[in-house]
Amino acid sequence: MGRYAHLAYTDSVREVQRENGSAAAVERPLRQGADPEPLLDNETAFIESRDGFYLASVSETGWPYLQFRGGPPGFAHVLDQHTLGFADVRGNRQYITTGNVRADGRVALFLMDYPNRMRLKIFGRATTHPLTENPALTERLCSVRTDGRPERLVVIRVEGCNWNCHQHITPRYTPAELEAALTPIREKLTALEEENSRLRAQLPATP
Protein backbone atom coordinates (compact mmCIF):
# COMPACT_ATOMS: atom_id res chain seq x y z
CA MET A 1 0.00 0.00 0.00
CA GLY A 2 3.03 2.32 -0.01
CA ARG A 3 2.46 3.94 -3.38
CA TYR A 4 -1.29 3.97 -2.84
CA ALA A 5 -0.87 5.85 0.44
CA HIS A 6 1.52 8.37 -1.12
CA LEU A 7 -1.10 9.14 -3.75
CA ALA A 8 -4.13 9.12 -1.47
CA TYR A 9 -2.73 10.84 1.62
CA THR A 10 -2.47 14.38 0.34
CA ASP A 11 -1.67 17.30 2.64
CA SER A 12 -5.35 18.00 3.24
CA VAL A 13 -6.02 14.32 3.93
CA ARG A 14 -3.15 14.20 6.45
CA GLU A 15 -4.56 17.30 8.10
CA VAL A 16 -7.93 15.63 8.57
CA GLN A 17 -6.23 12.47 9.86
CA ARG A 18 -4.44 14.54 12.49
CA GLU A 19 -7.67 16.29 13.45
CA ASN A 20 -9.37 12.93 13.97
CA GLY A 21 -6.49 11.21 15.75
CA SER A 22 -5.64 8.64 13.07
CA ALA A 23 -2.48 10.19 11.60
CA ALA A 24 -0.09 7.92 13.50
CA ALA A 25 -2.17 4.78 12.93
CA VAL A 26 -2.21 5.20 9.12
CA GLU A 27 1.34 6.50 8.73
CA ARG A 28 3.10 3.13 8.32
CA PRO A 29 2.35 2.76 4.56
CA LEU A 30 4.06 6.10 3.93
CA ARG A 31 7.33 4.52 5.10
CA GLN A 32 7.07 1.70 2.54
CA GLY A 33 8.29 3.75 -0.40
CA ALA A 34 6.52 5.29 -3.36
CA ASP A 35 7.40 2.92 -6.21
CA PRO A 36 4.44 1.59 -8.24
CA GLU A 37 2.97 -1.46 -6.54
CA PRO A 38 2.79 -4.78 -8.42
CA LEU A 39 -0.31 -6.86 -8.89
CA LEU A 40 0.59 -10.11 -7.15
CA ASP A 41 -1.20 -13.46 -7.35
CA ASN A 42 -4.01 -12.44 -4.99
CA GLU A 43 -4.75 -9.23 -6.87
CA THR A 44 -4.51 -10.93 -10.26
CA ALA A 45 -6.89 -13.72 -9.29
CA PHE A 46 -9.33 -11.25 -7.78
CA ILE A 47 -9.34 -8.91 -10.79
CA GLU A 48 -9.77 -11.71 -13.32
CA SER A 49 -12.64 -13.26 -11.36
CA ARG A 50 -14.73 -10.06 -11.31
CA ASP A 51 -17.73 -9.59 -13.57
CA GLY A 52 -17.59 -5.83 -13.18
CA PHE A 53 -15.90 -2.88 -11.54
CA TYR A 54 -16.37 0.85 -11.03
CA LEU A 55 -14.08 3.14 -13.01
CA ALA A 56 -13.51 6.74 -11.95
CA SER A 57 -11.95 9.40 -14.14
CA VAL A 58 -11.57 13.17 -13.87
CA SER A 59 -12.40 15.86 -16.42
CA GLU A 60 -10.20 18.80 -17.36
CA THR A 61 -12.60 20.96 -15.34
CA GLY A 62 -11.86 18.90 -12.23
CA TRP A 63 -15.17 17.05 -11.96
CA PRO A 64 -14.95 13.32 -11.15
CA TYR A 65 -16.96 10.83 -13.17
CA LEU A 66 -17.81 7.28 -12.14
CA GLN A 67 -18.85 4.54 -14.52
CA PHE A 68 -19.54 0.82 -14.21
CA ARG A 69 -17.80 -1.62 -16.51
CA GLY A 70 -19.21 -5.15 -16.62
CA GLY A 71 -18.69 -8.38 -18.49
CA PRO A 72 -17.98 -12.08 -18.03
CA PRO A 73 -15.32 -12.97 -15.43
CA GLY A 74 -11.96 -12.44 -17.08
CA PHE A 75 -12.97 -9.50 -19.26
CA ALA A 76 -10.50 -7.41 -17.23
CA HIS A 77 -7.14 -8.86 -18.20
CA VAL A 78 -4.00 -8.58 -16.07
CA LEU A 79 -1.30 -8.16 -18.72
CA ASP A 80 1.61 -8.11 -16.28
CA GLN A 81 2.28 -7.12 -12.67
CA HIS A 82 1.86 -3.44 -13.47
CA THR A 83 -0.69 -3.41 -16.28
CA LEU A 84 -4.29 -4.40 -16.87
CA GLY A 85 -6.59 -3.82 -19.80
CA PHE A 86 -9.96 -4.51 -21.36
CA ALA A 87 -11.77 -4.12 -24.65
CA ASP A 88 -14.08 -1.10 -24.49
CA VAL A 89 -17.38 -1.80 -26.26
CA ARG A 90 -19.97 0.64 -27.55
CA GLY A 91 -22.39 1.89 -24.90
CA ASN A 92 -24.59 4.97 -24.76
CA ARG A 93 -22.09 6.91 -26.92
CA GLN A 94 -21.57 9.73 -24.43
CA TYR A 95 -17.83 8.86 -24.27
CA ILE A 96 -17.34 10.74 -21.00
CA THR A 97 -14.73 8.36 -19.60
CA THR A 98 -12.94 8.19 -22.95
CA GLY A 99 -12.82 11.97 -23.21
CA ASN A 100 -11.67 12.34 -19.61
CA VAL A 101 -8.85 9.85 -20.15
CA ARG A 102 -7.73 11.76 -23.22
CA ALA A 103 -7.39 14.92 -21.12
CA ASP A 104 -6.10 13.30 -17.92
CA GLY A 105 -5.22 9.62 -17.74
CA ARG A 106 -5.50 9.31 -13.97
CA VAL A 107 -8.17 6.79 -13.00
CA ALA A 108 -9.30 4.82 -9.98
CA LEU A 109 -10.85 1.35 -10.01
CA PHE A 110 -13.11 -0.08 -7.33
CA LEU A 111 -13.55 -3.86 -7.54
CA MET A 112 -16.15 -5.55 -5.32
CA ASP A 113 -16.78 -9.08 -4.12
CA TYR A 114 -20.11 -8.64 -2.37
CA PRO A 115 -20.71 -12.25 -1.22
CA ASN A 116 -17.30 -12.43 0.47
CA ARG A 117 -17.32 -8.75 1.51
CA MET A 118 -14.00 -7.92 -0.15
CA ARG A 119 -12.91 -4.90 -2.19
CA LEU A 120 -9.78 -3.85 -4.02
CA LYS A 121 -8.97 -0.24 -4.89
CA ILE A 122 -6.53 0.66 -7.65
CA PHE A 123 -4.93 3.91 -8.78
CA GLY A 124 -3.63 3.96 -12.34
CA ARG A 125 -2.99 5.86 -15.52
CA ALA A 126 -5.18 4.89 -18.46
CA THR A 127 -4.60 5.16 -22.18
CA THR A 128 -6.90 4.23 -25.06
CA HIS A 129 -5.72 2.50 -28.23
CA PRO A 130 -7.30 1.73 -31.62
CA LEU A 131 -8.13 -1.92 -32.24
CA THR A 132 -5.77 -1.95 -35.22
CA GLU A 133 -2.75 -0.59 -33.35
CA ASN A 134 -1.60 -3.87 -31.80
CA PRO A 135 -3.36 -6.94 -33.26
CA ALA A 136 -1.87 -9.31 -30.66
CA LEU A 137 -3.08 -7.15 -27.78
CA THR A 138 -6.48 -6.75 -29.40
CA GLU A 139 -6.80 -10.52 -29.77
CA ARG A 140 -5.89 -11.04 -26.13
CA LEU A 141 -8.22 -8.40 -24.71
CA CYS A 142 -11.06 -9.53 -26.95
CA SER A 143 -10.61 -13.22 -26.09
CA VAL A 144 -12.86 -12.63 -23.06
CA ARG A 145 -14.82 -9.42 -23.27
CA THR A 146 -18.14 -7.70 -22.75
CA ASP A 147 -20.82 -8.42 -25.35
CA GLY A 148 -21.17 -5.69 -27.95
CA ARG A 149 -19.10 -3.95 -30.56
CA PRO A 150 -15.50 -3.27 -29.45
CA GLU A 151 -14.44 0.29 -30.22
CA ARG A 152 -11.04 0.61 -28.54
CA LEU A 153 -8.68 -0.91 -26.01
CA VAL A 154 -8.19 0.56 -22.57
CA VAL A 155 -4.82 -0.11 -20.95
CA ILE A 156 -4.21 0.93 -17.33
CA ARG A 157 -0.74 1.25 -15.86
CA VAL A 158 -1.15 0.48 -12.17
CA GLU A 159 0.32 2.98 -9.71
CA GLY A 160 -0.96 1.58 -6.43
CA CYS A 161 -3.52 -0.78 -4.95
CA ASN A 162 -5.11 -1.34 -1.58
CA TRP A 163 -7.31 -4.03 -0.08
CA ASN A 164 -10.02 -2.23 1.84
CA CYS A 165 -11.68 -3.48 5.02
CA HIS A 166 -14.96 -5.39 4.78
CA GLN A 167 -16.78 -3.10 7.21
CA HIS A 168 -20.22 -1.93 6.03
CA ILE A 169 -20.21 -4.12 2.88
CA THR A 170 -23.68 -5.65 2.52
CA PRO A 171 -23.48 -9.14 0.97
CA ARG A 172 -25.24 -9.36 -2.39
CA TYR A 173 -25.49 -12.31 -4.76
CA THR A 174 -25.92 -12.68 -8.50
CA PRO A 175 -28.38 -15.31 -9.81
CA ALA A 176 -25.42 -17.56 -10.68
CA GLU A 177 -23.96 -17.20 -7.18
CA LEU A 178 -27.36 -17.92 -5.63
CA GLU A 179 -27.78 -20.99 -7.81
CA ALA A 180 -24.37 -22.32 -6.77
CA ALA A 181 -25.22 -21.78 -3.09
CA LEU A 182 -28.75 -23.19 -3.30
CA THR A 183 -28.07 -26.26 -5.45
CA PRO A 184 -26.58 -28.37 -2.59
CA ILE A 185 -29.49 -27.34 -0.34
CA ARG A 186 -32.04 -28.33 -2.99
CA GLU A 187 -30.28 -31.66 -3.51
CA LYS A 188 -30.31 -32.30 0.23
CA LEU A 189 -34.02 -31.46 0.45
CA THR A 190 -34.78 -33.81 -2.45
CA ALA A 191 -32.87 -36.63 -0.75
CA LEU A 192 -34.68 -36.00 2.54
CA GLU A 193 -38.06 -35.99 0.82
CA GLU A 194 -37.27 -39.27 -0.93
CA GLU A 195 -36.10 -40.81 2.35
CA ASN A 196 -39.24 -39.58 4.08
CA SER A 197 -41.40 -41.17 1.39
CA ARG A 198 -39.59 -44.50 1.76
CA LEU A 199 -40.00 -44.46 5.54
CA ARG A 200 -43.69 -43.62 5.27
CA ALA A 201 -44.17 -46.52 2.87
CA GLN A 202 -42.67 -48.86 5.46
CA LEU A 203 -45.11 -47.86 8.20
CA PRO A 204 -47.96 -50.31 8.85
CA ALA A 205 -51.27 -49.29 7.38
CA THR A 206 -53.46 -47.36 9.79
CA PRO A 207 -56.91 -48.98 10.33
N, C-alpha and C positions, 0 to 999 in steps of 0.2 A: 504493500500500500504506500510505499515511499513516494513514488512519483505522483500517485493519485492525491496524496495529502498535500504535496507541494503545489499542485494545481488548484485544489479545492480550498485550502486554508489560506485565503487571501488576508490582507491586513485587516479588513473589516470583519471577516469571519473570526480571526484571532481575537479581535477586540470583543466580539460578542461572547466568545468562549471564556475570556477572562472575566467578563461581567457575570457570567453564569457559573463560574467556578469549575469549568471543565478543561481549562487550558493545559494544565499539567497532565491530566489523564489522557488527552488526545495528542500529546506532543511527540510520543515515541516514534510514530511513522516519519516525522520530519527529520529524524536522525538516521533514516535508512538510505539516504541518497535520493537523487532526483533523476536517475536514468530511467528511460522507458521500461515499464514492467512487462515481462513476457507472459504469454498465455501458456500456462502449464497444462498438464494432463487434465486436472479437475476443471479448469476453465474451458478447455477445448471440448471436453465431453459435454459439459453443461450447455455451451453455446450451440453445439451441433445437435442437441436433443430438443431444442426449443422449437415450437411452432409459431413463434412470434416474439417481437420485442418492440419497445418504444424507442423512437429515434428523435432526439432533440437537436435542432440546429438554431442558428442565430442570424438575423437579417443584418444588412449593413446599417439599418437604423437602430439596432440594438435590441429589437424585440425577439424573444425566444419563440420557437415554434416546435410543437410536439406532434409526432405522427406515429401511427402504428404500422409496423410491417409484419405481415403474416405469411405463412406458407407451410408446406410439409416439413417435419423435422429434418434438419440437414440443409435447408435452403440457405441458411447462413453458414458459409464455409470458412473454416480457419485455414488460411493459406500457409502460414508459418507462425512462429511464436509471437510475432509482432504485427500480423496482418490478418484481417478477415475481409470477406467480401460477399456480395450477393448480386443476382441479376435483378435489376429494377424493371418492373413491368408496368404497363400503362394503367393508370388509375383514373382519377377524376379530371386529370389534365390541368390542374392548377399549378403544378410544378413548383410549389413553394419551397420544399426541402431542396430540390435540385437547384433552384435559383439562389437559395441561401448558401449552399455549399460552394457555388461558383464565386460568391463574394467573400465568404469566410468559411474555410473548411473545418473549423472546430465543431465537433459533434459530441453528444453524450448518448450512450445506449443504456437502457434499463431492461434487463432480462429477468423474467419472473418464472418461478416454479410454485404455483399456488398450492397444489396438493401437499408438497413437502415444505412449504413456507420458506423458500429460499429465493434470494435475489442477488444478481451480479450487476454492478455498475461499471461502465467503461467510459473513459475519456479517449478521444481519438481525433485524427485529422482525416477527413474524407475527401476523396476525389472521384469524379465521374469520368467514364471512358466509353467511347463508341464501341459497339459490338464488333466492329471490323478491325479494331486497333490491335488486338492480341487474340487470334483465333483459339489458341490453346487455353487461355484464361477464360474466354467466353464459353468454350465447351465445358470446362470444369464448373464454372458458376451456374451454367444452365443444366448441368446433369441432374441436379435436384433444385427445383425452383418453384416459385409461386405460379399458379395457373395464370395465363394471360399472355399478352404480347410483350416480350422483352424489348425495352427501348435503350437501355444503357447498362453498364456495369458500375457498381459502387464499390470502391475499395477503401477500407478504413485502416489507417496506420495507428495502432494502439499506443497511446501514451501512458495510461495507467488504468488499473482496475481495482475493484474493492468488493469483497463479499459483505453485504449488509446484514444486519441482525434480522431475525425473523419476527421481532416484536410488531404487533398490530397487523400482520398479514393474515387476512381471512382466507382459509382454504376454499378453493373453488375447483371444480372438476369439469373436464370436457366430456361429451358423450362417450368417447372412446375410453377415457380414464374410468368413467363410471361403469362401463361395460366390463372392463378388466377387473374391477373391484367386486362387482356384483355376480359375475359368472360363477366363482367358487361357491358363493352363498346359495345361488339358485340350484347348483348341482347338489349341494348338501341337502337342501329342502326337498328336491326330487327324490333323493335316496331315502330320506326319512319318511316321505309320504308312501313310497313303495314298501318300505319295511313295515310301516303302520298297517298298510292294506294286507300284507302277508300275515301279520300277527292277528288281525281281526278275523281273517279267514280261518285261522286255527282255533278260535274260540268256539266252545260248544254252542249249538243253536239255543236261543232263548225260547222257552215255551210261550 
